[in-house]
Amino acid sequence: MNLRLGRGDAAFWAEYQNEPLPEEQADDELLTADQIAAKTNGQRRGEVPIGCTLLSMFVDVQGKALFWLVAAWENDFTGYVVDYGTEPDQKEAYFTLRDLRHTLAAASPRAGIEGAIYAGLERLAERLLTREWRRDDGALVRIDRCLVDANWGSSSDVVYQFCRQSKHASLLLPSHGRHVGASSLPFADYKRRRGDRAGLNWRVPTVTGKRAVRHITFDTNFWKSFIHARLTVAMGDPGCLSLFGRKPEPHQLLAAHLTSEYRVKTEGRGRTVDEWKLRVDGADNHWFDCMVGCAVAASMEGAILPGTDARPVPRPRVKLSELQRGRP
């Protein structure tokens, strides 16, 4: 420890442990908040475009409030932000988590922090998961999958309890985002066990222990890069992600969340990955997390970006008679 404190982490790991830390290369090729806010598609708030086949939702759990976002997706991962907000509703155009005036505690004054979160989740589920969202062709659709953040502090157990007990349990799944760096084990290299579900940098492991409800884990670094890649796709091209409405002003706060982090190209142990970090400690990134979670939920429900389908190609079946004919 004296060597580590005296020489610094980089020298310590490189010279004394023979495991140099990953090299960082800053990446500033991201859209600005103004560019993101201006990427509107003309759809009305809460309206689902006709080409979409599924709706996904994500809830980011914080002690003061729940941040949520609903997105519609086509099969090729063309996405549309349909609606977003907080529970309780803040009734303001601009706010931060630090200075919220309408809180979960105020909405449930007789409950502790866990009870207030549970009550907030119940109100949100009743309002959004029972809602019928109108599509352009007049059809009414409902949310197909809702992921709930189970990473925040002491709320993990109450999120699992809610997802298990809710009457919407078939739509709900607790979620855990994982920071997978260059030196971490990639999701593709995890050894699958019987009963596991796995997809594009996400997996739903088999249930063990006291939490008798399935959950999903996913690579946050990969999916944050995925979202920003969708935002850079031009309007009209497959895989584009856009926002409802026609004016950018209502989306300034959402865009601030989406640009609250920057990525660093990191190399280590033969891999190069994006690692995402907050630009300013304590900055609000909650709707960014929601956007990421909605994309993961869409992947679970079958959306596939062309070129990212990692499913194994089935091997052709060979008859025994053909093998016998091929022997020398």
Secondary structure, DSSP 8 states (H G I E B T S, - for coil): -HHHHHH-HHHIIIIISS----EEEEE-----HHHHHT-B----TT-B-TT--EEEEEEEE-SS-EEEEEEEE-TT--EEEEEEEEES---SSS--GGG-SS-HHHHSTTS-HHHHHHHHHHHHHHHHTS--EEBTTS-EE---EEEEE--SGGGHHHHHHHHHHSTTTTTEEEEEEE---TTS--GGGS---TT-EEETTEEE----SS--S--EEEEHHHHHHHHHHHHHS-TTSTT-EEESSS-SGGGHHHHHHHTSEEEEEEEETTEEEEEEEESSTT---HHHHHHHHHHHHHHHTT---TT------------HHHHHHT--
